Amino acid sequence: MAAIGMGPDVLVLVSFGFVFLVAGVVWFMMYHLFQKVYGRKLKYETPVKRDLVFCGMEPPEEDVMIPVTEVMTSVLSRAVRRWYKAIKEGAAVEFVQDWYFYLIVMLVILLSIGVALGW
Amino acid sequence: MDAWISNVVTLVLEALVFPGFMFMMAMIIFTQWWWRKASARMAYRRGPTRTGPAGTLQPLADFLKLLAKEDITNGLMLRRLPILITSFAAGSIITVLLFTPLSPLALWSPFDIVIVLYLLLWVAVSMALYGLSAPNPYTNLGVGRYLALLTVSEPALFAAFLVPPIVAAGINPSTQYSLYWTIMNAANLWTSSAVNATVMAIAAIAGFFAMLGVMTVKPFDFPEAEGEIYWGMFTEYGGPRLALGFFVLFLEKIILPMLYVMLFLGGAAPFSFADNYVAAFIIVLMKYLAVYTLIALIDTMMPRYRPDQGIRFMIKYAITPATIALIFAVVATAI
């Protein structure tokens, strides 16, 4: 049971050395080796092999991709819509009605008192 | 010079054998079997029974089956990036183990918790890139949801995981915000003062929720959402590419709860890694198994949140309390 201490800059370099070492072993043992020994011998061609997975149907000709950033911003905006609306319209009642709001306020007060009194 | 070579050889063996790559392979086989058995028990099923004693080798059989399949890519998919990025993610998360006392010869530096969090972040980034490398409407939906989830769960996890090193530095400045020394002092983090105990409790709860989000465990599994958006991020994957993606996710399900146990649940207490390594290691494994079983039960019992519900939950019960805990940990340490 021992530990080797070093500066943060050296540790970054050392740890990245290990990251690349382990990554190389993972790639070799879990991809290259299996594919070389067995996987590549299984080649077969079918008309749909290179098509998109699309509910078992043929993908349409037109672009069906959904922009990732749109999905992300849509999810985030729907998540905070109620709070955003409350802030925008000054509807403080949205916050005051929520027990969570009181819990957070009490927690902050309790911790502030604790820190101030050195508990 | 001899000592230097001996240290390098030991560290390489640790990274590749124990507690690194080979040990993690064994852990994945065991924990996946355990997860399936626990989940089956909840649903009045038997779980795996046929391969190996009590079905223990079923996850290995499934894994080898995937690895040995032909590597199929569709016409739009990037061919090399998913392989490279998942190997790199596996490397970065396994390297984190070298920073903990689980490694008989560990590495540490002041503020190394930042390096650890950076290495953990690579897993999330690589899984997003892994999904983006295989364009498909369902994959894009999954990646969009995953990125939205990461926007709130990763900062929450970071804020929560920063609290123990800060509290440890307040109690004993020689820990220097290092993961290794924080874990070695983990038993004292709850008992030093009332404020520290409160801050640790808040960070532990918030960290647990954030961990569920980062691991995309139910109710936060909407990026995969099997049956709803096909298979989300994994829709286009099969064979060895899917095996590598799963390998990274399973590693995350081992290493994140293990870090959680060592930081928030007293580490190896009542034993110590310095006095009795074997006993300490077994205690950490047992605590880990308890946390892992809890996560498996939550995953089995809970329905899936809608993406916006999941994000709102993370904002309320993970990122906000974790930030409050972090602020008060810093203030209490500074005073």
Interface residues (C-beta under 8 A of the other chain):
Chain A: M1 A2 A3 I4 G5 M6 G7 P8 V10 L11 V12 V14 S15 F18 V19 F20 L21 V22 A23 G24 V25 V26 W27 M30 Y31 F34 Q35 Y38 G39 R40 L42 K43 Y44 K49 R50 D51 L52 V53 F54 C55 V64 M65 I66 P67 V68 T69 E70 V71 M72 T73 S74 V75 L76 R78 A79 V80 R81 Y100 I104 L107 V108 L110 L111 G114 V115 G118 W119
Chain B: N7 L11 V12 A15 L16 G20 F21 L67 A68 K69 E70 D71 I72 T73 N74 G75 L76 I83 L84 T86 S87 F88 A90 G91 S92 I94 T95 L98 F99 P101 P104 L105 A106 L107 W108 S109 P110 F111 D112 V114 I115 L119 L132 P135 N136 P137 Y138 N140 L141 V143 G144 R145 L147 A148 T151 Y180 S193 A194 V195 T198 V199 I202 Y230 T235 E236 G239 P240 A243 L244 F247 F273 A274 Y277 P307 D308 Q309 G310 I311 R312 I315 K316 T320 P321 I324 F328 V331 A332 I335
